Amino acid sequence: MQLQLQDPVSGWGASVAFPAVALTGYYQYVVYPGTTESIATATFEVAALPLGRTWRVNMVHSGSGSWTYSLGYALMV
């Protein structure tokens, strides 16, 4: 999974790639300035960066077969 952030001046710029996942299930990703990972699990990843106004998620897979992705998010203000 890649989280791509848009710079309002130069366009799509910063990108954060999360580790590859080989198993089926639910995975949690937290993106928030100053966060740290307090538990080490295979289904929970943390990126300590600000989430810009415009962003997108890009899923990249390397295998044949049927793939289904869904995205849910909550903005913390």
Buried (B, 14 or more C-beta within 10 A) or exposed (E): BEBBBBEEEEEEEEEBEBEEEEEEEEBEBEBEEEEEEEEEEEEEBBBEBEBEEEBEEEEEEEEEEEEEEEEEEEEEE
